Amino acid sequence: MRGNTVVIAALNKVLTRKLTAINQYFLHARMFKNWGFATLNSKIYKASIEEMKHADDVIERILLLDGLPNLQELGKLYIGEEPAEMLKLDDKLQTEDIRHIRDAISVCETEHDFVSRQMLAKILEQQEEHQDWLDTQRSLIETIGVENYLQQQL
């Protein structure tokens, strides 16, 4: 199936964001694990796996459209040095991801590729749920203090 080059380019931008998120979340998860924060490790590790699944969906869609998935691009990783900073940087990454997905959805609508749009809308929903979780964690840190928050994460 011959795909629209504009849609393929938009999907490749989303793919770059997914590949970046996989790496950032994976490293943060392992840092949490190393520090003994099992709950944070589990949640962020699962987020890394979800990003991998999203990347797989995007790769398959690009290939179906006779495009070439670009796995060589990787965005800037925002690596924190302590848990509160890590959650803040993950939220920053998530915000950028959501913006890129929304832009790609807009491209798909303009180019009348509603199948790609539907796939991206499903990914967007999961991204927004994760961002809500990150926002909640940051709010908890502000409300109860970082020490009390981290004690709950042990």
VMD Tcl script that builds the backbone (N, CA, C; Angstrom):
set m [mol new atoms 462]
animate dup $m
set s [atomselect $m all]
$s set {name element resname resid chain x y z} {
  {N N MET 1 A 0.847 -1.181 0.000}
  {CA C MET 1 A 0.000 0.000 0.000}
  {C C MET 1 A 0.886 1.235 0.000}
  {N N ARG 2 A 0.728 2.052 -0.980}
  {CA C ARG 2 A 1.540 3.259 -1.106}
  {C C ARG 2 A 0.991 4.347 -0.201}
  {N N GLY 3 A 1.777 4.772 0.782}
  {CA C GLY 3 A 1.338 5.766 1.748}
  {C C GLY 3 A 1.737 7.170 1.360}
  {N N ASN 4 A 1.123 8.096 2.010}
  {CA C ASN 4 A 1.384 9.512 1.827}
  {C C ASN 4 A 2.700 9.867 2.523}
  {N N THR 5 A 3.610 10.510 1.804}
  {CA C THR 5 A 4.931 10.824 2.371}
  {C C THR 5 A 4.834 11.790 3.553}
  {N N VAL 6 A 3.843 12.660 3.542}
  {CA C VAL 6 A 3.665 13.601 4.655}
  {C C VAL 6 A 3.254 12.844 5.917}
  {N N VAL 7 A 2.361 11.871 5.765}
  {CA C VAL 7 A 1.930 11.047 6.897}
  {C C VAL 7 A 3.104 10.211 7.406}
  {N N ILE 8 A 3.860 9.629 6.499}
  {CA C ILE 8 A 5.007 8.810 6.897}
  {C C ILE 8 A 6.021 9.650 7.677}
  {N N ALA 9 A 6.261 10.874 7.217}
  {CA C ALA 9 A 7.184 11.762 7.930}
  {C C ALA 9 A 6.664 12.076 9.334}
  {N N ALA 10 A 5.362 12.323 9.457}
  {CA C ALA 10 A 4.765 12.607 10.768}
  {C C ALA 10 A 4.871 11.378 11.674}
  {N N LEU 11 A 4.627 10.205 11.117}
  {CA C LEU 11 A 4.752 8.966 11.903}
  {C C LEU 11 A 6.191 8.747 12.345}
  {N N ASN 12 A 7.151 9.078 11.500}
  {CA C ASN 12 A 8.557 8.936 11.885}
  {C C ASN 12 A 8.931 9.898 13.016}
  {N N LYS 13 A 8.328 11.093 13.039}
  {CA C LYS 13 A 8.577 12.016 14.161}
  {C C LYS 13 A 8.048 11.423 15.455}
  {N N VAL 14 A 6.861 10.818 15.381}
  {CA C VAL 14 A 6.304 10.160 16.566}
  {C C VAL 14 A 7.207 9.003 16.978}
  {N N LEU 15 A 7.703 8.252 16.015}
  {CA C LEU 15 A 8.590 7.130 16.305}
  {C C LEU 15 A 9.849 7.603 17.038}
  {N N THR 16 A 10.416 8.704 16.610}
  {CA C THR 16 A 11.592 9.264 17.286}
  {C C THR 16 A 11.278 9.547 18.752}
  {N N ARG 17 A 10.108 10.129 19.011}
  {CA C ARG 17 A 9.700 10.428 20.382}
  {C C ARG 17 A 9.532 9.141 21.201}
  {N N LYS 18 A 8.967 8.110 20.579}
  {CA C LYS 18 A 8.758 6.837 21.273}
  {C C LYS 18 A 10.106 6.211 21.639}
  {N N LEU 19 A 11.047 6.208 20.708}
  {CA C LEU 19 A 12.365 5.628 20.959}
  {C C LEU 19 A 13.097 6.384 22.071}
  {N N THR 20 A 12.924 7.690 22.093}
  {CA C THR 20 A 13.528 8.513 23.135}
  {C C THR 20 A 12.923 8.166 24.496}
  {N N ALA 21 A 11.593 8.068 24.532}
  {CA C ALA 21 A 10.899 7.775 25.790}
  {C C ALA 21 A 11.280 6.397 26.332}
  {N N ILE 22 A 11.412 5.418 25.444}
  {CA C ILE 22 A 11.812 4.075 25.877}
  {C C ILE 22 A 13.102 4.166 26.686}
  {N N ASN 23 A 14.085 4.848 26.153}
  {CA C ASN 23 A 15.394 4.935 26.801}
  {C C ASN 23 A 15.348 5.724 28.110}
  {N N GLN 24 A 14.668 6.864 28.092}
  {CA C GLN 24 A 14.607 7.674 29.304}
  {C C GLN 24 A 13.876 6.937 30.417}
  {N N TYR 25 A 12.730 6.372 30.111}
  {CA C TYR 25 A 11.960 5.672 31.132}
  {C C TYR 25 A 12.712 4.445 31.643}
  {N N PHE 26 A 13.355 3.732 30.741}
  {CA C PHE 26 A 14.086 2.533 31.166}
  {C C PHE 26 A 15.202 2.900 32.141}
  {N N LEU 27 A 15.962 3.928 31.805}
  {CA C LEU 27 A 17.052 4.337 32.698}
  {C C LEU 27 A 16.502 4.832 34.032}
  {N N HIS 28 A 15.455 5.654 33.994}
  {CA C HIS 28 A 14.885 6.144 35.252}
  {C C HIS 28 A 14.343 4.992 36.094}
  {N N ALA 29 A 13.704 4.019 35.450}
  {CA C ALA 29 A 13.187 2.865 36.196}
  {C C ALA 29 A 14.324 2.149 36.919}
  {N N ARG 30 A 15.401 1.935 36.221}
  {CA C ARG 30 A 16.512 1.212 36.829}
  {C C ARG 30 A 17.199 2.034 37.917}
  {N N MET 31 A 17.205 3.340 37.774}
  {CA C MET 31 A 17.734 4.191 38.842}
  {C C MET 31 A 16.841 4.078 40.086}
  {N N PHE 32 A 15.510 4.122 39.875}
  {CA C PHE 32 A 14.584 3.944 40.997}
  {C C PHE 32 A 14.809 2.593 41.673}
  {N N LYS 33 A 14.981 1.557 40.872}
  {CA C LYS 33 A 15.210 0.213 41.416}
  {C C LYS 33 A 16.489 0.183 42.245}
  {N N ASN 34 A 17.531 0.772 41.730}
  {CA C ASN 34 A 18.819 0.803 42.420}
  {C C ASN 34 A 18.717 1.508 43.770}
  {N N TRP 35 A 17.859 2.525 43.851}
  {CA C TRP 35 A 17.689 3.272 45.094}
  {C C TRP 35 A 16.665 2.633 46.034}
  {N N GLY 36 A 16.033 1.535 45.598}
  {CA C GLY 36 A 15.082 0.833 46.451}
  {C C GLY 36 A 13.639 1.294 46.334}
  {N N PHE 37 A 13.332 2.124 45.347}
  {CA C PHE 37 A 11.964 2.607 45.163}
  {C C PHE 37 A 11.224 1.675 44.202}
  {N N ALA 38 A 10.773 0.550 44.747}
  {CA C ALA 38 A 10.178 -0.517 43.941}
  {C C ALA 38 A 8.916 -0.068 43.204}
  {N N THR 39 A 8.084 0.722 43.850}
  {CA C THR 39 A 6.836 1.160 43.221}
  {C C THR 39 A 7.122 2.040 42.009}
  {N N LEU 40 A 8.025 2.989 42.171}
  {CA C LEU 40 A 8.378 3.858 41.042}
  {C C LEU 40 A 9.067 3.068 39.941}
  {N N ASN 41 A 9.947 2.147 40.307}
  {CA C ASN 41 A 10.602 1.304 39.319}
  {C C ASN 41 A 9.560 0.571 38.484}
  {N N SER 42 A 8.606 -0.054 39.138}
  {CA C SER 42 A 7.585 -0.839 38.446}
  {C C SER 42 A 6.771 0.018 37.484}
  {N N LYS 43 A 6.314 1.157 37.961}
  {CA C LYS 43 A 5.463 2.026 37.127}
  {C C LYS 43 A 6.230 2.571 35.921}
  {N N ILE 44 A 7.438 3.046 36.136}
  {CA C ILE 44 A 8.211 3.645 35.050}
  {C C ILE 44 A 8.730 2.574 34.093}
  {N N TYR 45 A 9.067 1.412 34.607}
  {CA C TYR 45 A 9.472 0.306 33.738}
  {C C TYR 45 A 8.314 -0.089 32.815}
  {N N LYS 46 A 7.109 -0.181 33.377}
  {CA C LYS 46 A 5.933 -0.493 32.557}
  {C C LYS 46 A 5.697 0.587 31.507}
  {N N ALA 47 A 5.960 1.833 31.848}
  {CA C ALA 47 A 5.822 2.921 30.877}
  {C C ALA 47 A 6.812 2.739 29.729}
  {N N SER 48 A 8.024 2.290 30.043}
  {CA C SER 48 A 9.024 2.023 29.008}
  {C C SER 48 A 8.539 0.926 28.054}
  {N N ILE 49 A 7.953 -0.116 28.622}
  {CA C ILE 49 A 7.429 -1.215 27.809}
  {C C ILE 49 A 6.265 -0.729 26.947}
  {N N GLU 50 A 5.395 0.095 27.501}
  {CA C GLU 50 A 4.282 0.652 26.718}
  {C C GLU 50 A 4.803 1.495 25.556}
  {N N GLU 51 A 5.847 2.260 25.813}
  {CA C GLU 51 A 6.444 3.056 24.735}
  {C C GLU 51 A 6.990 2.141 23.640}
  {N N MET 52 A 7.549 1.005 24.044}
  {CA C MET 52 A 8.062 0.036 23.070}
  {C C MET 52 A 6.918 -0.506 22.211}
  {N N LYS 53 A 5.794 -0.788 22.843}
  {CA C LYS 53 A 4.622 -1.268 22.100}
  {C C LYS 53 A 4.122 -0.193 21.136}
  {N N HIS 54 A 4.119 1.055 21.592}
  {CA C HIS 54 A 3.706 2.145 20.713}
  {C C HIS 54 A 4.654 2.263 19.517}
  {N N ALA 55 A 5.959 2.165 19.792}
  {CA C ALA 55 A 6.943 2.233 18.703}
  {C C ALA 55 A 6.712 1.098 17.707}
  {N N ASP 56 A 6.413 -0.087 18.213}
  {CA C ASP 56 A 6.145 -1.232 17.345}
  {C C ASP 56 A 4.938 -0.966 16.452}
  {N N ASP 57 A 3.875 -0.413 17.019}
  {CA C ASP 57 A 2.677 -0.094 16.224}
  {C C ASP 57 A 3.004 0.919 15.125}
  {N N VAL 58 A 3.772 1.932 15.483}
  {CA C VAL 58 A 4.127 2.967 14.506}
  {C C VAL 58 A 5.025 2.385 13.415}
  {N N ILE 59 A 5.982 1.566 13.800}
  {CA C ILE 59 A 6.867 0.918 12.809}
  {C C ILE 59 A 6.044 0.084 11.838}
  {N N GLU 60 A 5.144 -0.718 12.356}
  {CA C GLU 60 A 4.323 -1.559 11.482}
  {C C GLU 60 A 3.470 -0.720 10.536}
  {N N ARG 61 A 2.947 0.389 11.038}
  {CA C ARG 61 A 2.120 1.258 10.184}
  {C C ARG 61 A 2.976 1.896 9.083}
  {N N ILE 62 A 4.157 2.367 9.427}
  {CA C ILE 62 A 5.046 2.962 8.421}
  {C C ILE 62 A 5.392 1.930 7.350}
  {N N LEU 63 A 5.708 0.717 7.774}
  {CA C LEU 63 A 6.035 -0.342 6.807}
  {C C LEU 63 A 4.840 -0.671 5.915}
  {N N LEU 64 A 3.642 -0.710 6.491}
  {CA C LEU 64 A 2.439 -0.965 5.707}
  {C C LEU 64 A 2.239 0.114 4.644}
  {N N LEU 65 A 2.631 1.336 4.979}
  {CA C LEU 65 A 2.493 2.448 4.039}
  {C C LEU 65 A 3.670 2.529 3.066}
  {N N ASP 66 A 4.482 1.477 3.026}
  {CA C ASP 66 A 5.671 1.405 2.173}
  {C C ASP 66 A 6.702 2.477 2.492}
  {N N GLY 67 A 6.729 2.884 3.757}
  {CA C GLY 67 A 7.723 3.848 4.200}
  {C C GLY 67 A 8.871 3.129 4.877}
  {N N LEU 68 A 9.878 3.884 5.234}
  {CA C LEU 68 A 11.041 3.341 5.924}
  {C C LEU 68 A 11.078 3.932 7.331}
  {N N PRO 69 A 10.850 3.102 8.356}
  {CA C PRO 69 A 10.919 3.607 9.732}
  {C C PRO 69 A 12.338 4.056 10.063}
  {N N ASN 70 A 12.445 5.234 10.646}
  {CA C ASN 70 A 13.749 5.770 11.007}
  {C C ASN 70 A 14.018 5.472 12.478}
  {N N LEU 71 A 14.832 4.455 12.712}
  {CA C LEU 71 A 15.198 4.091 14.074}
  {C C LEU 71 A 16.554 4.668 14.469}
  {N N GLN 72 A 17.122 5.481 13.611}
  {CA C GLN 72 A 18.427 6.064 13.902}
  {C C GLN 72 A 18.332 7.378 14.661}
  {N N GLU 73 A 17.171 8.003 14.618}
  {CA C GLU 73 A 16.981 9.278 15.312}
  {C C GLU 73 A 16.619 9.017 16.767}
  {N N LEU 74 A 17.155 9.826 17.640}
  {CA C LEU 74 A 16.818 9.760 19.050}
  {C C LEU 74 A 16.845 11.182 19.585}
  {N N GLY 75 A 15.777 11.573 20.255}
  {CA C GLY 75 A 15.722 12.910 20.829}
  {C C GLY 75 A 16.587 13.012 22.075}
  {N N LYS 76 A 16.594 14.202 22.645}
  {CA C LYS 76 A 17.379 14.449 23.857}
  {C C LYS 76 A 16.737 13.730 25.034}
  {N N LEU 77 A 17.572 12.998 25.771}
  {CA C LEU 77 A 17.122 12.354 26.992}
  {C C LEU 77 A 17.258 13.353 28.137}
  {N N TYR 78 A 16.219 13.428 28.955}
  {CA C TYR 78 A 16.237 14.280 30.144}
  {C C TYR 78 A 16.408 13.363 31.351}
  {N N ILE 79 A 17.638 13.222 31.814}
  {CA C ILE 79 A 17.937 12.302 32.903}
  {C C ILE 79 A 18.106 13.085 34.201}
  {N N GLY 80 A 17.281 12.728 35.167}
  {CA C GLY 80 A 17.348 13.391 36.468}
  {C C GLY 80 A 18.381 12.749 37.371}
  {N N GLU 81 A 18.710 13.480 38.437}
  {CA C GLU 81 A 19.692 12.974 39.389}
  {C C GLU 81 A 19.070 12.577 40.717}
  {N N GLU 82 A 17.797 12.912 40.916}
  {CA C GLU 82 A 17.076 12.515 42.119}
  {C C GLU 82 A 15.609 12.328 41.744}
  {N N PRO 83 A 14.852 11.577 42.530}
  {CA C PRO 83 A 13.506 11.162 42.131}
  {C C PRO 83 A 12.552 12.276 41.717}
  {N N ALA 84 A 12.470 13.349 42.468}
  {CA C ALA 84 A 11.535 14.423 42.116}
  {C C ALA 84 A 11.904 15.034 40.766}
  {N N GLU 85 A 13.197 15.230 40.545}
  {CA C GLU 85 A 13.650 15.776 39.267}
  {C C GLU 85 A 13.353 14.797 38.125}
  {N N MET 86 A 13.523 13.519 38.376}
  {CA C MET 86 A 13.262 12.498 37.351}
  {C C MET 86 A 11.788 12.518 36.935}
  {N N LEU 87 A 10.890 12.617 37.905}
  {CA C LEU 87 A 9.461 12.681 37.588}
  {C C LEU 87 A 9.126 13.964 36.818}
  {N N LYS 88 A 9.764 15.056 37.192}
  {CA C LYS 88 A 9.550 16.328 36.486}
  {C C LYS 88 A 10.020 16.214 35.033}
  {N N LEU 89 A 11.171 15.601 34.829}
  {CA C LEU 89 A 11.703 15.459 33.477}
  {C C LEU 89 A 10.907 14.454 32.651}
  {N N ASP 90 A 10.392 13.411 33.298}
  {CA C ASP 90 A 9.515 12.476 32.588}
  {C C ASP 90 A 8.235 13.190 32.148}
  {N N ASP 91 A 7.736 14.075 32.999}
  {CA C ASP 91 A 6.550 14.855 32.647}
  {C C ASP 91 A 6.852 15.776 31.458}
  {N N LYS 92 A 8.035 16.354 31.447}
  {CA C LYS 92 A 8.441 17.213 30.331}
  {C C LYS 92 A 8.472 16.402 29.029}
  {N N LEU 93 A 9.069 15.220 29.087}
  {CA C LEU 93 A 9.127 14.337 27.920}
  {C C LEU 93 A 7.721 13.966 27.458}
  {N N GLN 94 A 6.867 13.631 28.419}
  {CA C GLN 94 A 5.503 13.216 28.109}
  {C C GLN 94 A 4.736 14.363 27.440}
  {N N THR 95 A 4.917 15.575 27.908}
  {CA C THR 95 A 4.257 16.746 27.322}
  {C C THR 95 A 4.692 16.923 25.864}
  {N N GLU 96 A 5.974 16.776 25.612}
  {CA C GLU 96 A 6.475 16.884 24.236}
  {C C GLU 96 A 5.919 15.767 23.357}
  {N N ASP 97 A 5.851 14.551 23.897}
  {CA C ASP 97 A 5.298 13.420 23.144}
  {C C ASP 97 A 3.857 13.687 22.743}
  {N N ILE 98 A 3.077 14.149 23.687}
  {CA C ILE 98 A 1.662 14.422 23.427}
  {C C ILE 98 A 1.519 15.480 22.336}
  {N N ARG 99 A 2.344 16.506 22.389}
  {CA C ARG 99 A 2.292 17.554 21.355}
  {C C ARG 99 A 2.599 16.973 19.981}
  {N N HIS 100 A 3.617 16.136 19.879}
  {CA C HIS 100 A 3.984 15.536 18.594}
  {C C HIS 100 A 2.894 14.590 18.079}
  {N N ILE 101 A 2.292 13.848 18.982}
  {CA C ILE 101 A 1.215 12.943 18.565}
  {C C ILE 101 A 0.024 13.749 18.063}
  {N N ARG 102 A -0.320 14.806 18.759}
  {CA C ARG 102 A -1.435 15.664 18.305}
  {C C ARG 102 A -1.134 16.276 16.942}
  {N N ASP 103 A 0.106 16.709 16.748}
  {CA C ASP 103 A 0.493 17.247 15.432}
  {C C ASP 103 A 0.348 16.179 14.351}
  {N N ALA 104 A 0.765 14.960 14.647}
  {CA C ALA 104 A 0.666 13.864 13.675}
  {C C ALA 104 A -0.796 13.518 13.388}
  {N N ILE 105 A -1.640 13.571 14.398}
  {CA C ILE 105 A -3.070 13.332 14.195}
  {C C ILE 105 A -3.639 14.378 13.242}
  {N N SER 106 A -3.239 15.610 13.439}
  {CA C SER 106 A -3.695 16.688 12.561}
  {C C SER 106 A -3.268 16.454 11.115}
  {N N VAL 107 A -2.023 16.010 10.930}
  {CA C VAL 107 A -1.524 15.686 9.582}
  {C C VAL 107 A -2.349 14.566 8.973}
  {N N CYS 108 A -2.613 13.536 9.752}
  {CA C CYS 108 A -3.399 12.398 9.255}
  {C C CYS 108 A -4.799 12.830 8.839}
  {N N GLU 109 A -5.396 13.731 9.611}
  {CA C GLU 109 A -6.723 14.228 9.250}
  {C C GLU 109 A -6.670 15.023 7.953}
  {N N THR 110 A -5.679 15.888 7.842}
  {CA C THR 110 A -5.530 16.700 6.629}
  {C C THR 110 A -5.315 15.826 5.403}
  {N N GLU 111 A -4.553 14.754 5.569}
  {CA C GLU 111 A -4.219 13.867 4.452}
  {C C GLU 111 A -5.217 12.713 4.286}
  {N N HIS 112 A -6.271 12.725 5.099}
  {CA C HIS 112 A -7.343 11.716 5.018}
  {C C HIS 112 A -6.847 10.289 5.269}
  {N N ASP 113 A -5.877 10.147 6.173}
  {CA C ASP 113 A -5.418 8.817 6.590}
  {C C ASP 113 A -6.016 8.556 7.968}
  {N N PHE 114 A -7.251 8.063 7.947}
  {CA C PHE 114 A -7.985 7.905 9.201}
  {C C PHE 114 A -7.584 6.654 9.976}
  {N N VAL 115 A -6.965 5.705 9.311}
  {CA C VAL 115 A -6.470 4.520 10.020}
  {C C VAL 115 A -5.265 4.901 10.887}
  {N N SER 116 A -4.335 5.650 10.309}
  {CA C SER 116 A -3.182 6.128 11.096}
  {C C SER 116 A -3.658 7.051 12.211}
  {N N ARG 117 A -4.642 7.884 11.903}
  {CA C ARG 117 A -5.189 8.795 12.907}
  {C C ARG 117 A -5.766 8.002 14.084}
  {N N GLN 118 A -6.493 6.942 13.796}
  {CA C GLN 118 A -7.100 6.127 14.849}
  {C C GLN 118 A -6.020 5.473 15.725}
  {N N MET 119 A -4.966 4.964 15.098}
  {CA C MET 119 A -3.871 4.358 15.844}
  {C C MET 119 A -3.234 5.397 16.775}
  {N N LEU 120 A -2.983 6.592 16.244}
  {CA C LEU 120 A -2.368 7.648 17.043}
  {C C LEU 120 A -3.296 8.121 18.164}
  {N N ALA 121 A -4.587 8.141 17.916}
  {CA C ALA 121 A -5.540 8.554 18.954}
  {C C ALA 121 A -5.515 7.575 20.125}
  {N N LYS 122 A -5.367 6.299 19.821}
  {CA C LYS 122 A -5.271 5.284 20.877}
  {C C LYS 122 A -3.984 5.485 21.686}
  {N N ILE 123 A -2.891 5.750 21.002}
  {CA C ILE 123 A -1.615 6.017 21.680}
  {C C ILE 123 A -1.740 7.278 22.531}
  {N N LEU 124 A -2.372 8.314 21.973}
  {CA C LEU 124 A -2.542 9.580 22.692}
  {C C LEU 124 A -3.291 9.381 24.001}
  {N N GLU 125 A -4.332 8.569 23.966}
  {CA C GLU 125 A -5.108 8.312 25.179}
  {C C GLU 125 A -4.228 7.716 26.271}
  {N N GLN 126 A -3.387 6.756 25.914}
  {CA C GLN 126 A -2.492 6.139 26.891}
  {C C GLN 126 A -1.447 7.134 27.383}
  {N N GLN 127 A -0.968 7.996 26.489}
  {CA C GLN 127 A 0.019 9.002 26.874}
  {C C GLN 127 A -0.582 9.993 27.869}
  {N N GLU 128 A -1.810 10.388 27.624}
  {CA C GLU 128 A -2.466 11.333 28.528}
  {C C GLU 128 A -2.712 10.709 29.896}
  {N N GLU 129 A -3.031 9.419 29.936}
  {CA C GLU 129 A -3.198 8.732 31.219}
  {C C GLU 129 A -1.889 8.717 32.001}
  {N N HIS 130 A -0.783 8.449 31.304}
  {CA C HIS 130 A 0.515 8.430 31.987}
  {C C HIS 130 A 0.893 9.835 32.456}
  {N N GLN 131 A 0.596 10.836 31.647}
  {CA C GLN 131 A 0.906 12.199 32.067}
  {C C GLN 131 A 0.080 12.578 33.297}
  {N N ASP 132 A -1.154 12.135 33.352}
  {CA C ASP 132 A -1.986 12.396 34.527}
  {C C ASP 132 A -1.345 11.763 35.763}
  {N N TRP 133 A -0.844 10.534 35.623}
  {CA C TRP 133 A -0.183 9.869 36.745}
  {C C TRP 133 A 1.051 10.666 37.182}
  {N N LEU 134 A 1.849 11.118 36.210}
  {CA C LEU 134 A 3.041 11.910 36.537}
  {C C LEU 134 A 2.654 13.209 37.243}
  {N N ASP 135 A 1.623 13.868 36.747}
  {CA C ASP 135 A 1.162 15.109 37.382}
  {C C ASP 135 A 0.711 14.855 38.819}
  {N N THR 136 A 0.043 13.735 39.034}
  {CA C THR 136 A -0.413 13.372 40.376}
  {C C THR 136 A 0.772 13.156 41.306}
  {N N GLN 137 A 1.809 12.474 40.829}
  {CA C GLN 137 A 2.999 12.233 41.657}
  {C C GLN 137 A 3.673 13.549 42.012}
  {N N ARG 138 A 3.774 14.445 41.053}
  {CA C ARG 138 A 4.409 15.738 41.322}
  {C C ARG 138 A 3.588 16.560 42.309}
  {N N SER 139 A 2.270 16.463 42.196}
  {CA C SER 139 A 1.383 17.161 43.128}
  {C C SER 139 A 1.521 16.591 44.537}
  {N N LEU 140 A 1.630 15.268 44.622}
  {CA C LEU 140 A 1.834 14.642 45.936}
  {C C LEU 140 A 3.132 15.112 46.577}
  {N N ILE 141 A 4.178 15.208 45.789}
  {CA C ILE 141 A 5.469 15.671 46.308}
  {C C ILE 141 A 5.325 17.085 46.866}
  {N N GLU 142 A 4.610 17.944 46.154}
  {CA C GLU 142 A 4.404 19.318 46.628}
  {C C GLU 142 A 3.555 19.348 47.894}
  {N N THR 143 A 2.563 18.457 47.979}
  {CA C THR 143 A 1.624 18.467 49.093}
  {C C THR 143 A 2.215 17.862 50.363}
  {N N ILE 144 A 2.827 16.686 50.250}
  {CA C ILE 144 A 3.295 15.984 51.457}
  {C C ILE 144 A 4.807 16.073 51.654}
  {N N GLY 145 A 5.502 16.629 50.692}
  {CA C GLY 145 A 6.954 16.739 50.791}
  {C C GLY 145 A 7.644 15.532 50.175}
  {N N VAL 146 A 8.815 15.752 49.653}
  {CA C VAL 146 A 9.525 14.704 48.928}
  {C C VAL 146 A 9.901 13.541 49.847}
  {N N GLU 147 A 10.272 13.824 51.098}
  {CA C GLU 147 A 10.667 12.750 52.005}
  {C C GLU 147 A 9.514 11.802 52.285}
  {N N ASN 148 A 8.338 12.355 52.590}
  {CA C ASN 148 A 7.156 11.517 52.854}
  {C C ASN 148 A 6.732 10.769 51.597}
  {N N TYR 149 A 6.818 11.428 50.452}
  {CA C TYR 149 A 6.459 10.782 49.191}
  {C C TYR 149 A 7.369 9.575 48.932}
  {N N LEU 150 A 8.663 9.786 49.057}
  {CA C LEU 150 A 9.622 8.714 48.777}
  {C C LEU 150 A 9.488 7.568 49.774}
  {N N GLN 151 A 9.128 7.881 51.017}
  {CA C GLN 151 A 8.938 6.821 51.997}
  {C C GLN 151 A 7.795 5.905 51.574}
  {N N GLN 152 A 6.772 6.463 50.930}
  {CA C GLN 152 A 5.653 5.650 50.425}
  {C C GLN 152 A 6.060 4.781 49.241}
  {N N GLN 153 A 7.121 5.154 48.570}
  {CA C GLN 153 A 7.534 4.446 47.363}
  {C C GLN 153 A 8.483 3.279 47.627}
  {N N LEU 154 A 8.878 3.109 48.875}
  {CA C LEU 154 A 9.789 2.032 49.223}
  {C C LEU 154 A 9.107 0.677 49.153}
}
mol reanalyze $m
mol bondsrecalc $m
mol representation Tube
mol addrep $m
